[in-house]
Amino acid sequence: MHKKLVLIALTLFTAFCNATIVEFQTNQGNFRVNLFDNDTPETVNNFLMYATSERYDNVIIHRSAPGFVIQGGGFSISTDTNDEIRIEQIDTLPPIINEPVFSNVRGTIAMAKSSDPNSATSQWFFNLEDNSGAVSNANLDTQNEGFTVFGQVIDDGMDVVDQIAALEVYNFGGTLGQLPLIDYTTEDYADDVTPLEEQFVIIHSVVVIDADPDTAEGLDPVRNTLINEVDEEDDFDTGSFGYALISLLILGTLRRRKFQ
């Protein structure tokens, strides 16, 4: 009986970890992402471990760069007993290896990392445009040994992503230097009004929708063909995706801070 239970558990775990379609459930609407577990298995398994352990519950989109990316997966939001907003770094798992198989074109999700190519943990970003370097200066397919694309927004999901990207962005310093907010105004910002929790873009959860590892077969993701053409003079700020610059993080109570 014990062996049967173990076998069943392992079978369920394998099926669960092979899930390839997840749904981002946000306060701006839900959208689905097809994960490329067959080609980027380490990255997908890592992402699913965060999702299924609920570490992505109530994380915020903490960075929005219009025409480039929106980024999340690093910080959760809550309100304490004094009604003060708390922005805290989520618990992270060990870094994973880089898997730069696919291209950073519009509609893909990729892992954020520091200057170490194999340093990605929990943070990810959605490419709002073609950031591969083939038609842009972003060069995400080549810089820092390439940023790992591990999924693609499907159906009409980019409508929600674009809606988030269209929100006004405010500078609260450090990690929150490009913070998108809902129904927050430049007058609020000038008056040092602290945003309410519901004014942040919140991902309430990331849930598995389809556990079939072959769901990506119907897609035709763009391969990263630039990875072997790395430009050593590329000076794009890789650190802008860095999750490890702890000295710059705003943890604890949200405080207004302007750059001079």
Secondary structure, 3 states (H helix, E strand, C coil): CHHHHHHHHHHHHHHHHCCCEEEEEECCEEEEEEECCCCCHHHHHHHHHHHHCCCCCCEEEEEEECCCEEEEEEEEEEECCCCCEEEEECCCCCCCCCCCCECCCCCEEEECCCCCCCCCCCCEEEECCCCCCCCCCCCCCCHHHCCCEEEEECCCCHHHHHHHHCCCEECCCHHHCEEEECCCCHHHHHCCCCCCHHHECEEEEEEEEECCCCHHHHCCCCECCCCCCCCCCCCCCHHHHCCCCHHHCCCEECCCCCCC
